[in-house]
Amino acid sequence: MYSIFRTKSVQTLQQESSSHGDGSLQRTLTPFKLIVLGIGIIVGAGIFSVTGTIAANHTGPAITLSFIIAACICGLTGLCYAELASRMPISGSAYTYTYATIGELPAWIVGWNIILEYMVGGTVVCVSWSQYFQNFLSDCGIHVPLALAACPAEGGIINLPALLIAGLMSTFLIRGIKQSTWVNNIIVALKLIIIFLFIILGWHYIKAENLTPYIPANTGEFGSFGVSGILRGAGIAFFAFLGFDSVSTMAQETRNPRRNMPIGILGSLVVVMIIYALFSHVLTGVANYHEFQGADSIAPVSVAIAHMPWPWLNKLIVLAILLGYSSVILVMQMAQSRIFMVMGQDGMLSKGFSSIHPRWRTPWKSSLFVAVAMALMAGFMSGRAAGELKYFAEPTPGRANAAESYDAP
């Protein structure tokens, strides 16, 4: 009984993290790269959809306060991850922390839970990426045959775009951490350019009457506007920040992790909070929050763009969503392969998963396994089926709603 609750000392973990040579990961990540990785996985499609639901049903223009409150709450969790990641700079994240504090069996359970979360979550994002990609091609007059655009359960043979995006992201991961972070930096830069383009262009069309009253009066029901609505909105907005914990899986590839991991984790939260607050302020300033009711709550940006003389912005927003999903897939695969690697080193999985490529200094076998498994699931599983699996991987109502947001646009 004692052996299954055997812990791994912090000193042992620190010794393992300080190893160098061909059999170790390459330490190349700086605070800036960690922050960009955090932005890459946090800012997905949620910013373009959940904002309408929150503003229309709970907060009105005060949605900016909900995002700030949610960011502060995430910051408390981020402080825990930052301290643990700096004291135990191993790529295992919550798995390693559980091993060091509770024991072997709980760590094994937590490790598999993280693996399931990343695998199923990545599958959902790949399928949704495929659907947005097909819509984008259709707007350009290009149509993908149904046989290659949908899984068997949806009348096709294989969801080829979903399979290909999973494989494409993995090629960068296998080739090296420098290459994958370079790709992520480009994707995040393009994504943020589009978001800030919307913010800058939309700022000139903000109407004061749309922001008045800033905090609409409560309707008599808890969570329906007023202060309680802001708090309810913060509870929903919280899930728009999920993913920042993935940064902790990069600890073994970070220079001076004691200093840089807290900067990367908390810095990404601060940057994303500012982006969300500015974006939602422009959104509710350009269009009245009542306009986001009903079906329009899923695509609030399109409603706002209708008030501006630039309809071409809609295509750029779809492109931003595609870029957002791409960076989410990249970082999810990166984090999951590191969990596999650490569990393999500890003997929780086959030692083959801990293999480090002698030239590229990456856990290439883990990355390859993650890529193949995720590509097959994305190619042959429907988005709804994957979303239901994600519910079991993350069994809370809020995360279930978050998973459903990945459904087809």
C-alpha positions as CSV (number, residue, x, y, z in Angstrom):
1,M,0.0,0.0,0.0
2,Y,2.9,2.4,0.8
3,S,4.5,1.9,-2.6
4,I,1.5,3.3,-4.5
5,F,1.7,6.5,-2.5
6,R,5.5,6.7,-2.7
7,T,6.5,10.3,-3.6
8,K,9.4,11.7,-5.6
9,S,11.5,14.3,-3.7
10,V,11.8,17.8,-4.9
11,Q,15.6,17.4,-4.8
12,T,15.4,14.4,-7.2
13,L,13.2,16.4,-9.6
14,Q,15.6,19.4,-9.5
15,Q,18.5,17.1,-10.3
16,E,16.6,15.6,-13.2
17,S,15.8,19.0,-14.5
18,S,19.4,20.1,-14.4
19,S,20.6,17.3,-16.7
20,H,22.4,18.3,-20.0
21,G,23.6,16.5,-23.1
22,D,22.1,14.6,-26.0
23,G,19.6,12.8,-23.9
24,S,18.0,16.0,-22.6
25,L,15.7,18.6,-23.9
26,Q,17.2,21.8,-25.3
27,R,16.7,24.9,-23.1
28,T,15.8,27.7,-25.6
29,L,12.6,29.2,-24.2
30,T,12.8,32.8,-23.0
31,P,10.1,34.7,-21.1
32,F,8.9,36.3,-24.3
33,K,8.5,32.9,-26.0
34,L,6.7,31.5,-23.0
35,I,4.2,34.4,-23.0
36,V,3.6,33.9,-26.8
37,L,3.0,30.2,-26.2
38,G,0.5,31.0,-23.5
39,I,-1.3,33.5,-25.8
40,G,-1.2,30.9,-28.5
41,I,-3.3,28.3,-26.5
42,I,-5.5,30.8,-24.6
43,V,-6.7,32.9,-27.5
44,G,-8.7,30.6,-29.7
45,A,-12.2,31.1,-31.1
46,G,-13.8,31.8,-27.8
47,I,-13.1,35.5,-28.0
48,F,-15.2,35.6,-31.1
49,S,-18.2,33.7,-29.7
50,V,-18.5,33.7,-25.9
51,T,-18.3,37.5,-25.8
52,G,-21.8,37.8,-27.4
53,T,-23.4,35.3,-25.1
54,I,-22.0,37.0,-21.9
55,A,-22.9,40.5,-23.0
56,A,-26.4,39.7,-24.2
57,N,-27.5,37.6,-21.3
58,H,-25.5,38.7,-18.2
59,T,-23.4,41.8,-18.3
60,G,-24.1,44.2,-21.2
61,P,-21.2,46.6,-21.7
62,A,-19.8,45.6,-18.3
63,I,-18.4,42.4,-19.9
64,T,-15.0,44.1,-19.7
65,L,-15.3,43.8,-15.9
66,S,-16.2,40.2,-16.1
67,F,-13.0,39.5,-18.1
68,I,-10.9,41.4,-15.6
69,I,-12.4,39.5,-12.7
70,A,-11.9,36.1,-14.5
71,A,-8.3,37.0,-15.2
72,C,-7.7,37.8,-11.6
73,I,-9.2,34.5,-10.5
74,C,-7.1,32.6,-13.1
75,G,-4.1,34.6,-11.8
76,L,-4.5,32.9,-8.4
77,T,-4.3,29.5,-10.0
78,G,-1.4,30.8,-12.1
79,L,0.5,31.8,-9.0
80,C,0.3,28.1,-7.8
81,Y,1.5,26.8,-11.2
82,A,4.2,29.5,-11.4
83,E,5.6,28.6,-7.9
84,L,5.5,24.8,-8.5
85,A,7.0,25.1,-12.0
86,S,9.8,27.2,-10.7
87,R,10.6,24.9,-7.8
88,M,10.1,21.7,-9.9
89,P,11.1,22.7,-13.4
90,I,10.0,19.3,-15.0
91,S,7.8,19.1,-18.0
92,G,5.2,16.9,-16.2
93,S,3.1,19.9,-15.0
94,A,0.3,18.7,-12.6
95,Y,1.4,15.1,-13.0
96,T,4.8,15.9,-11.5
97,Y,3.4,18.1,-8.8
98,T,1.1,15.3,-7.7
99,Y,3.9,12.8,-7.8
100,A,6.0,15.0,-5.5
101,T,3.2,15.8,-3.0
102,I,0.6,13.0,-2.9
103,G,2.1,9.9,-4.4
104,E,2.6,7.5,-7.4
105,L,-0.9,6.2,-7.9
106,P,-2.6,9.6,-7.7
107,A,0.1,11.0,-10.1
108,W,-0.6,8.1,-12.6
109,I,-4.3,9.0,-12.5
110,V,-3.7,12.7,-12.9
111,G,-1.2,12.0,-15.8
112,W,-3.8,10.0,-17.7
113,N,-6.4,12.6,-17.1
114,I,-4.2,15.3,-18.6
115,I,-3.4,13.0,-21.5
116,L,-7.1,12.4,-22.1
117,E,-7.9,16.1,-21.8
118,Y,-5.3,17.2,-24.3
119,M,-6.0,14.4,-26.8
120,V,-9.8,14.8,-26.9
121,G,-9.5,18.6,-26.6
122,G,-7.1,18.7,-29.5
123,T,-9.4,16.4,-31.6
124,V,-12.3,18.8,-31.0
125,V,-10.3,21.8,-32.1
126,C,-9.0,19.9,-35.2
127,V,-12.6,19.0,-36.3
128,S,-13.8,22.6,-35.7
129,W,-10.7,24.0,-37.6
130,S,-11.8,21.8,-40.5
131,Q,-15.3,23.2,-40.5
132,Y,-14.1,26.8,-40.4
133,F,-11.6,26.0,-43.1
134,Q,-14.2,24.5,-45.4
135,N,-16.4,27.6,-44.8
136,F,-13.5,29.8,-45.7
137,L,-12.9,27.9,-48.9
138,S,-16.6,28.0,-49.8
139,D,-16.5,31.8,-49.5
140,C,-13.6,31.7,-52.0
141,G,-15.6,29.4,-54.4
142,I,-13.7,26.2,-53.5
143,H,-15.7,23.2,-52.3
144,V,-14.3,20.1,-50.6
145,P,-16.1,16.9,-51.6
146,L,-18.2,15.5,-48.8
147,A,-16.2,12.2,-48.9
148,L,-13.1,14.1,-47.9
149,A,-14.8,16.7,-45.6
150,A,-16.6,14.6,-43.1
151,C,-16.2,11.5,-41.0
152,P,-18.3,8.3,-41.7
153,A,-20.8,9.3,-39.0
154,E,-21.6,12.5,-40.9
155,G,-21.9,10.9,-44.4
156,G,-18.3,11.1,-45.5
157,I,-15.3,8.8,-45.6
158,I,-12.6,10.9,-43.8
159,N,-12.3,14.4,-42.5
160,L,-9.1,15.1,-44.4
161,P,-8.6,18.8,-43.4
162,A,-8.8,17.8,-39.7
163,L,-6.4,15.0,-40.2
164,L,-3.9,17.1,-42.1
165,I,-3.8,20.0,-39.6
166,A,-3.0,17.6,-36.8
167,G,-0.2,16.1,-38.8
168,L,1.1,19.5,-40.0
169,M,1.4,20.9,-36.4
170,S,3.3,17.8,-35.3
171,T,6.0,18.1,-37.9
172,F,7.1,21.4,-36.4
173,L,7.1,19.8,-32.9
174,I,9.3,16.9,-34.0
175,R,11.8,19.1,-35.8
176,G,12.7,21.1,-32.7
177,I,11.5,23.5,-30.0
178,K,13.0,26.4,-31.9
179,Q,11.1,25.6,-35.0
180,S,7.8,25.1,-33.2
181,T,8.0,28.3,-31.2
182,W,9.0,30.2,-34.3
183,V,5.9,28.9,-36.1
184,N,3.8,29.7,-33.0
185,N,5.2,33.2,-32.9
186,I,4.2,33.8,-36.5
187,I,0.7,32.4,-36.0
188,V,0.1,34.4,-32.8
189,A,1.4,37.6,-34.5
190,L,-1.0,37.2,-37.4
191,K,-3.8,36.4,-35.1
192,L,-3.2,39.5,-32.9
193,I,-2.8,41.7,-36.0
194,I,-6.3,40.8,-37.0
195,I,-7.7,41.3,-33.5
196,F,-6.1,44.7,-33.1
197,L,-7.2,45.7,-36.6
198,F,-10.8,45.1,-35.5
199,I,-10.1,47.0,-32.3
200,I,-8.5,50.0,-34.0
201,L,-11.0,50.2,-36.8
202,G,-14.0,49.6,-34.6
203,W,-12.9,52.2,-32.0
204,H,-13.9,55.0,-34.3
205,Y,-17.5,53.6,-34.5
206,I,-18.1,53.3,-30.8
207,K,-21.3,55.0,-29.8
208,A,-21.7,56.3,-26.2
209,E,-25.4,55.3,-26.1
210,N,-24.4,51.6,-26.6
211,L,-22.3,51.8,-23.5
212,T,-25.0,53.5,-21.4
213,P,-25.8,52.3,-18.8
214,Y,-22.5,50.6,-18.4
215,I,-24.0,48.2,-15.8
216,P,-27.6,47.5,-16.8
217,A,-30.0,47.1,-13.9
218,N,-30.7,43.6,-12.6
219,T,-33.9,42.0,-14.0
220,G,-34.7,40.4,-10.6
221,E,-33.0,37.2,-11.5
222,F,-29.5,36.3,-10.1
223,G,-27.0,36.6,-12.9
224,S,-29.2,38.6,-15.2
225,F,-27.3,41.9,-15.4
226,G,-26.4,44.1,-12.4
227,V,-23.5,43.1,-10.1
228,S,-24.6,39.4,-10.0
229,G,-24.6,39.4,-13.8
230,I,-21.0,40.6,-13.9
231,L,-20.1,37.8,-11.5
232,R,-22.0,35.2,-13.6
233,G,-20.3,36.6,-16.7
234,A,-16.9,36.2,-15.0
235,G,-17.7,32.5,-14.3
236,I,-18.3,32.0,-18.0
237,A,-15.3,34.2,-19.1
238,F,-13.1,32.1,-16.9
239,F,-13.2,29.3,-19.5
240,A,-11.9,31.7,-22.1
241,F,-8.6,31.8,-20.2
242,L,-8.1,28.0,-19.9
243,G,-4.8,26.7,-21.3
244,F,-2.4,28.9,-19.5
245,D,-1.4,25.9,-17.4
246,S,0.1,24.3,-20.5
247,V,3.0,26.7,-20.3
248,S,4.2,24.8,-17.2
249,T,4.9,21.7,-19.4
250,M,7.7,23.7,-21.0
251,A,9.7,24.0,-17.8
252,Q,12.5,21.6,-18.9
253,E,13.0,23.6,-22.1
254,T,13.1,27.0,-20.4
255,R,16.2,29.0,-19.6
256,N,16.4,29.9,-15.9
257,P,13.0,28.4,-15.2
258,R,13.0,29.7,-11.6
259,R,12.7,33.2,-12.9
260,N,11.2,32.8,-16.4
261,M,8.3,30.3,-15.7
262,P,6.4,32.7,-13.4
263,I,6.9,35.5,-16.0
264,G,5.6,33.3,-18.8
265,I,2.5,32.0,-17.0
266,L,1.4,35.2,-15.4
267,G,2.5,37.4,-18.3
268,S,0.4,35.5,-20.8
269,L,-2.7,36.0,-18.5
270,V,-2.1,39.7,-18.2
271,V,-1.6,40.2,-22.0
272,V,-4.7,38.1,-22.8
273,M,-6.8,40.0,-20.2
274,I,-5.9,43.3,-21.9
275,I,-6.8,41.9,-25.3
276,Y,-10.1,40.5,-24.1
277,A,-11.1,43.7,-22.3
278,L,-10.3,45.9,-25.3
279,F,-12.0,43.6,-27.8
280,S,-15.2,43.3,-25.7
281,H,-15.3,47.1,-25.1
282,V,-15.2,47.8,-28.8
283,L,-17.7,45.0,-29.6
284,T,-20.3,46.3,-27.2
285,G,-19.6,49.9,-28.1
286,V,-20.1,49.4,-31.8
287,A,-23.2,47.3,-31.5
288,N,-25.8,47.4,-28.7
289,Y,-25.6,44.3,-26.5
290,H,-29.3,43.6,-27.2
291,E,-28.4,42.8,-30.8
292,F,-26.4,39.8,-29.6
293,Q,-29.5,38.0,-28.4
294,G,-30.5,34.6,-29.9
295,A,-28.6,33.0,-32.7
296,D,-26.4,36.2,-33.2
297,S,-24.8,35.5,-29.8
298,I,-22.7,32.8,-31.6
299,A,-21.2,35.3,-34.1
300,P,-21.3,38.7,-32.3
301,V,-18.3,40.0,-34.4
302,S,-20.4,39.8,-37.6
303,V,-23.1,41.8,-35.9
304,A,-20.6,44.5,-35.0
305,I,-19.0,44.5,-38.4
306,A,-22.4,45.2,-39.9
307,H,-22.2,48.6,-38.3
308,M,-18.9,49.4,-40.0
309,P,-18.2,50.0,-43.7
310,W,-15.7,47.1,-44.0
311,P,-17.6,43.8,-44.6
312,W,-14.3,42.2,-45.7
313,L,-13.4,42.1,-42.0
314,N,-15.6,39.1,-41.7
315,K,-13.2,37.0,-43.8
316,L,-10.3,38.2,-41.7
317,I,-12.1,37.2,-38.5
318,V,-12.6,33.7,-39.9
319,L,-8.8,33.7,-40.8
320,A,-8.1,34.8,-37.2
321,I,-10.2,31.9,-35.9
322,L,-8.2,29.4,-38.1
323,L,-5.0,30.9,-36.9
324,G,-6.2,30.7,-33.3
325,Y,-7.2,27.1,-33.6
326,S,-3.8,26.3,-35.2
327,S,-1.8,27.7,-32.3
328,V,-4.1,25.8,-29.9
329,I,-3.5,22.5,-31.7
330,L,0.3,23.2,-31.7
331,V,0.6,24.0,-28.0
332,M,-1.8,21.1,-27.0
333,Q,0.3,18.6,-28.9
334,M,3.5,20.1,-27.5
335,A,2.2,19.9,-23.9
336,Q,0.8,16.3,-24.3
337,S,4.0,15.0,-25.8
338,R,5.9,16.3,-22.8
339,I,3.5,14.6,-20.4
340,F,4.1,11.3,-22.3
341,M,7.9,11.9,-22.1
342,V,8.0,12.5,-18.3
343,M,5.6,9.5,-17.6
344,G,7.9,7.4,-19.7
345,Q,11.0,8.5,-17.8
346,D,9.2,7.6,-14.5
347,G,8.2,4.2,-15.7
348,M,4.5,5.0,-15.7
349,L,4.5,4.4,-19.5
350,S,6.8,2.6,-21.9
351,K,10.4,3.9,-21.8
352,G,10.1,4.5,-25.6
353,F,8.0,7.6,-24.9
354,S,11.0,9.2,-23.1
355,S,13.2,8.9,-26.1
356,I,14.9,12.2,-27.1
357,H,16.0,12.7,-30.7
358,P,19.8,13.1,-30.7
359,R,19.8,15.9,-33.3
360,W,16.5,17.7,-32.8
361,R,16.5,17.3,-29.0
362,T,12.7,16.7,-28.9
363,P,10.6,13.8,-27.5
364,W,10.0,12.7,-31.1
365,K,8.4,9.3,-30.4
366,S,5.9,10.9,-28.0
367,S,5.2,13.7,-30.5
368,L,4.7,11.1,-33.3
369,F,2.4,9.0,-31.3
370,V,0.3,12.1,-30.3
371,A,0.1,13.2,-33.9
372,V,-1.0,9.8,-35.2
373,A,-3.6,9.3,-32.5
374,M,-5.0,12.8,-32.7
375,A,-5.0,12.8,-36.6
376,L,-6.9,9.5,-36.7
377,M,-9.4,10.6,-34.1
378,A,-10.0,13.9,-35.9
379,G,-10.3,12.2,-39.3
380,F,-12.8,9.6,-38.3
381,M,-14.7,11.1,-35.3
382,S,-17.4,13.7,-35.4
383,G,-17.0,16.9,-33.5
384,R,-20.0,16.2,-31.3
385,A,-18.7,12.7,-30.3
386,A,-15.3,14.2,-29.5
387,G,-17.1,17.0,-27.5
388,E,-19.0,14.4,-25.5
389,L,-15.7,12.6,-24.7
390,K,-14.2,16.0,-23.6
391,Y,-17.1,16.3,-21.2
392,F,-15.9,13.1,-19.4
393,A,-12.3,14.3,-19.5
394,E,-13.4,17.6,-17.9
395,P,-16.5,16.8,-15.9
396,T,-17.8,20.3,-15.1
397,P,-20.8,22.1,-16.6
398,G,-18.7,25.1,-17.6
399,R,-16.1,23.1,-19.4
400,A,-18.8,21.1,-21.1
401,N,-20.2,24.3,-22.4
402,A,-16.7,25.3,-23.5
403,A,-16.4,22.0,-25.4
404,E,-19.7,22.6,-27.1
405,S,-18.4,25.9,-28.3
406,Y,-16.1,24.0,-30.7
407,D,-19.1,22.7,-32.7
408,A,-19.5,23.7,-36.2
409,P,-20.0,27.4,-36.8
